[in-house]
Amino acid sequence: MKNTKGKQKIEVKEVEDYENRMTTFSKRKTGIFKKMYELVALCGVEAAFVAFSETGKSHTFAHPSMEDAVGRLKRPLIHESPRKDDTNTDSLVGAYKRQKNEELKKLYADFAEELEMEEEKEKKLKKSKSDKRFDKKWWNAEGLSVEERKQMHQSFVELNVSLCGKVSQQFRKDGDGSSSDLAGYGH
């Protein structure tokens, strides 16, 4: 008769309790390192694994060394001298790289074309704005809505009242209106 539950499927989610989480991390890390060792021993591959615990400590496994693994990541596969049994892998990797390169070139060309179109639109918009600025005088009401024309009319009325008020003040100040300041206005 069996007293334990044996292997069971568990739901993969973060363990809530801190101590249980650290215990789970330690056990799972040991299991992963064991599997990495088996992979290296059985298949003759180079392997590297890095995990950082919640406390910030790093846990690593590497064969033959972490420096070699990092060096392989830094060097492109094309520049490595292929072993006899790696030629098929290298050709697959090369084909994948060429495909990705072509996809990126197409994406770049699409973006460059889109950028060029946007720049052309911006040039046309700037030209349109500058043409409108010089073609129309500030007093020209063409193309304005009824409401805009009413606002323009009200602004002219306010300007007229303001100017008349300033001229009246000047006449009262000078008394007879023979001021030299107003002589240029035909008074």
VOSE-713238 format. One record per residue (C-alpha): residue in one letter; x negated, y negated, z negated. Coordinates in steps of 0.02 Angstrom, whole numbers, m for minus. Layout:
// residues N
{pt "A",{X,Y,Z}}
...
***
This chain:
// residues 187
{pt "M",{0,0,0}}
{pt "K",{m63,m172,52}}
{pt "N",{m64,m314,m76}}
{pt "T",{m119,m455,42}}
{pt "K",{m29,m536,185}}
{pt "G",{m176,m509,303}}
{pt "K",{m203,m620,454}}
{pt "Q",{m59,m735,489}}
{pt "K",{m31,m876,611}}
{pt "I",{m37,m1043,525}}
{pt "E",{31,m1209,582}}
{pt "V",{m111,m1318,646}}
{pt "K",{m96,m1483,553}}
{pt "E",{m202,m1582,432}}
{pt "V",{m215,m1505,261}}
{pt "E",{m139,m1628,137}}
{pt "D",{m234,m1585,m23}}
{pt "Y",{m414,m1651,m23}}
{pt "E",{m493,m1499,m108}}
{pt "N",{m400,m1377,5}}
{pt "R",{m451,m1481,156}}
{pt "M",{m636,m1474,105}}
{pt "T",{m625,m1286,75}}
{pt "T",{m540,m1261,245}}
{pt "F",{m674,m1367,329}}
{pt "S",{m814,m1266,250}}
{pt "K",{m737,m1098,298}}
{pt "R",{m692,m1153,477}}
{pt "K",{m864,m1231,502}}
{pt "T",{m947,m1067,450}}
{pt "G",{m835,m972,570}}
{pt "I",{m876,m1089,715}}
{pt "F",{m1064,m1077,679}}
{pt "K",{m1049,m886,678}}
{pt "K",{m959,m890,847}}
{pt "M",{m1091,m1011,918}}
{pt "Y",{m1230,m892,862}}
{pt "E",{m1141,m745,944}}
{pt "L",{m1118,m844,1106}}
{pt "V",{m1304,m888,1110}}
{pt "A",{m1359,m710,1068}}
{pt "L",{m1241,m620,1188}}
{pt "C",{m1247,m739,1337}}
{pt "G",{m1419,m819,1324}}
{pt "V",{m1351,m995,1336}}
{pt "E",{m1406,m1157,1257}}
{pt "A",{m1278,m1228,1137}}
{pt "A",{m1254,m1374,1019}}
{pt "F",{m1116,m1417,897}}
{pt "V",{m1099,m1568,783}}
{pt "A",{m961,m1598,656}}
{pt "F",{m946,m1741,532}}
{pt "S",{m856,m1702,371}}
{pt "E",{m737,m1822,288}}
{pt "T",{m879,m1875,173}}
{pt "G",{m984,m1926,324}}
{pt "K",{m1109,m1784,315}}
{pt "S",{m1158,m1707,482}}
{pt "H",{m1158,m1519,508}}
{pt "T",{m1252,m1458,662}}
{pt "F",{m1290,m1298,756}}
{pt "A",{m1408,m1300,905}}
{pt "H",{m1506,m1173,1007}}
{pt "P",{m1649,m1191,1050}}
{pt "S",{m1644,m1364,965}}
{pt "M",{m1535,m1519,950}}
{pt "E",{m1670,m1622,1040}}
{pt "D",{m1662,m1504,1190}}
{pt "A",{m1472,m1513,1193}}
{pt "V",{m1471,m1703,1184}}
{pt "G",{m1607,m1709,1318}}
{pt "R",{m1500,m1603,1434}}
{pt "L",{m1355,m1722,1409}}
{pt "K",{m1465,m1871,1454}}
{pt "R",{m1538,m1791,1612}}
{pt "P",{m1424,m1769,1762}}
{pt "L",{m1405,m1587,1814}}
{pt "I",{m1463,m1626,1992}}
{pt "H",{m1640,m1667,1936}}
{pt "E",{m1663,m1505,1838}}
{pt "S",{m1751,m1361,1922}}
{pt "P",{m1622,m1225,1944}}
{pt "R",{m1654,m1049,1883}}
{pt "K",{m1616,m906,2002}}
{pt "D",{m1451,m865,1919}}
{pt "D",{m1397,m1049,1904}}
{pt "T",{m1386,m1092,2090}}
{pt "N",{m1201,m1050,2101}}
{pt "T",{m1162,m1153,1946}}
{pt "D",{m1265,m1299,2011}}
{pt "S",{m1172,m1298,2177}}
{pt "L",{m1005,m1300,2085}}
{pt "V",{m1063,m1442,1973}}
{pt "G",{m1130,m1536,2125}}
{pt "A",{m966,m1514,2217}}
{pt "Y",{m870,m1576,2066}}
{pt "K",{m984,m1727,2050}}
{pt "R",{m965,m1768,2235}}
{pt "Q",{m776,m1756,2222}}
{pt "K",{m772,m1869,2069}}
{pt "N",{m891,m1990,2155}}
{pt "E",{m777,m2000,2308}}
{pt "E",{m625,m2028,2196}}
{pt "L",{m715,m2168,2105}}
{pt "K",{m772,m2247,2270}}
{pt "K",{m592,m2247,2333}}
{pt "L",{m530,m2321,2169}}
{pt "Y",{m664,m2456,2179}}
{pt "A",{m617,m2496,2359}}
{pt "D",{m433,m2509,2311}}
{pt "F",{m474,m2626,2167}}
{pt "A",{m589,m2731,2277}}
{pt "E",{m452,m2747,2409}}
{pt "E",{m323,m2794,2277}}
{pt "L",{m442,m2923,2204}}
{pt "E",{m472,m2997,2377}}
{pt "M",{m284,m3011,2407}}
{pt "E",{m259,m3096,2238}}
{pt "E",{m400,m3219,2275}}
{pt "E",{m320,m3259,2444}}
{pt "K",{m152,m3289,2358}}
{pt "E",{m237,m3404,2232}}
{pt "K",{m320,m3504,2373}}
{pt "K",{m153,m3524,2463}}
{pt "L",{m68,m3578,2302}}
{pt "K",{m202,m3708,2265}}
{pt "K",{m192,m3772,2444}}
{pt "S",{m3,m3780,2434}}
{pt "K",{m11,m3878,2271}}
{pt "S",{m139,m4001,2340}}
{pt "D",{m38,m4025,2501}}
{pt "K",{120,m4063,2402}}
{pt "R",{29,m4185,2290}}
{pt "F",{m33,m4291,2435}}
{pt "D",{119,m4275,2548}}
{pt "K",{244,m4341,2420}}
{pt "K",{239,m4508,2332}}
{pt "W",{297,m4516,2152}}
{pt "W",{450,m4617,2200}}
{pt "N",{506,m4496,2337}}
{pt "A",{663,m4403,2283}}
{pt "E",{666,m4277,2427}}
{pt "G",{687,m4099,2371}}
{pt "L",{745,m4148,2196}}
{pt "S",{904,m4078,2120}}
{pt "V",{1047,m4192,2068}}
{pt "E",{993,m4178,1886}}
{pt "E",{813,m4221,1929}}
{pt "R",{873,m4371,2030}}
{pt "K",{978,m4430,1881}}
{pt "Q",{827,m4414,1768}}
{pt "M",{720,m4511,1893}}
{pt "H",{854,m4647,1903}}
{pt "Q",{863,m4658,1714}}
{pt "S",{673,m4674,1705}}
{pt "F",{679,m4819,1831}}
{pt "V",{816,m4904,1730}}
{pt "E",{715,m4887,1570}}
{pt "L",{559,m4953,1658}}
{pt "N",{657,m5102,1726}}
{pt "V",{728,m5144,1553}}
{pt "S",{557,m5129,1474}}
{pt "L",{474,m5241,1604}}
{pt "C",{613,m5371,1594}}
{pt "G",{594,m5372,1405}}
{pt "K",{407,m5400,1417}}
{pt "V",{429,m5541,1544}}
{pt "S",{562,m5623,1433}}
{pt "Q",{446,m5613,1283}}
{pt "Q",{308,m5694,1383}}
{pt "F",{423,m5836,1439}}
{pt "R",{480,m5868,1260}}
{pt "K",{300,m5865,1201}}
{pt "D",{242,m5989,1333}}
{pt "G",{396,m6098,1318}}
{pt "D",{416,m6167,1493}}
{pt "G",{358,m6016,1590}}
{pt "S",{206,m6103,1663}}
{pt "S",{84,m5980,1589}}
{pt "S",{m72,m5943,1688}}
{pt "D",{m41,m5758,1657}}
{pt "L",{120,m5765,1759}}
{pt "A",{49,m5876,1897}}
{pt "G",{m6,m5724,1995}}
{pt "Y",{174,m5659,1997}}
{pt "G",{240,m5806,2097}}
{pt "H",{319,m5898,1948}}
***
